Amino acid sequence: MLNIVLIWFHHPAVSTTLIVIAAVLNLFIWIITAALAIPIHKQLDQAKSVERIDRLAAVHVYLRLIPGVIGMLVTAAMMYQALRAARC
């Protein structure tokens, strides 16, 4: 949620576009977690199933992990922009 606040309160050297991308990625991950991952976990609490575990793994890798890695790269780019401006 910090990325959402950063949209309005950020260093001028940091790209607003990158902040918005990071915020959207984080929001996407939260929505996927609430809408898909948590219900699968609840189903697994009731009865174990290889199909559900495979589905949970796919949700994690494709809909949470990959956007998370992209978000980390975007955050690294923002940090680079801020540190580069601080050195000048």
C-alpha positions in Angstrom: 0.0 0.0 0.0 3.0 2.2 0.4 3.3 2.4 -3.4 -0.2 4.0 -3.6 0.9 6.7 -1.1 4.1 7.2 -3.2 2.0 8.2 -6.2 1.4 11.6 -4.4 4.4 11.8 -2.1 7.6 10.8 -3.9 10.9 12.3 -4.8 10.7 14.2 -8.2 13.5 12.0 -9.5 11.4 8.9 -9.2 9.2 8.2 -12.1 5.5 8.3 -11.3 4.9 5.7 -14.0 7.1 3.2 -12.2 5.3 3.9 -8.9 1.9 3.3 -10.5 3.2 0.1 -12.1 4.5 -1.1 -8.7 1.2 -0.2 -7.0 -0.9 -2.0 -9.7 1.3 -5.1 -9.4 1.0 -5.2 -5.6 -2.7 -4.7 -5.8 -3.0 -7.4 -8.4 -1.1 -9.8 -6.1 -3.4 -9.0 -3.2 -6.5 -9.5 -5.2 -5.2 -12.9 -6.6 -4.3 -14.0 -3.1 -7.8 -13.1 -1.8 -9.8 -14.4 -4.7 -7.9 -17.5 -5.7 -5.2 -18.6 -3.2 -7.1 -18.3 0.0 -10.1 -20.3 -1.2 -7.9 -23.0 -2.5 -6.1 -23.2 0.9 -9.5 -23.4 2.6 -10.5 -26.3 0.3 -7.2 -28.0 1.1 -8.0 -27.7 4.8 -11.2 -29.7 4.1 -9.7 -32.4 2.0 -6.2 -32.8 0.4 -6.2 -33.1 -3.3 -3.3 -33.3 -5.8 -5.4 -31.3 -8.3 -5.9 -28.4 -5.8 -2.3 -28.4 -4.8 -1.3 -28.2 -8.5 -3.8 -25.4 -9.0 -2.4 -23.5 -6.0 1.1 -24.0 -7.3 0.1 -22.6 -10.7 -1.6 -19.6 -9.1 1.4 -19.0 -7.0 4.0 -19.1 -9.8 2.1 -17.5 -12.6 -0.2 -15.0 -10.8 1.9 -14.1 -7.7 5.5 -14.9 -8.2 6.1 -13.6 -11.7 4.3 -10.2 -10.9 6.2 -10.1 -7.7 9.5 -10.4 -9.5 8.5 -7.7 -11.9 7.5 -5.5 -9.0 10.9 -6.1 -7.4 12.6 -5.0 -10.7 10.4 -1.9 -10.8 11.3 -1.1 -7.2 15.0 -1.5 -8.0 14.6 0.9 -10.9 12.9 3.4 -8.6 15.7 3.0 -6.0 18.3 3.6 -8.7 16.5 6.8 -9.8 16.4 8.1 -6.2 20.0 7.2 -5.4 21.2 8.6 -8.7 19.5 11.9 -7.9 20.9 11.9 -4.4 24.5 11.7 -5.7 24.1 14.7 -7.9 
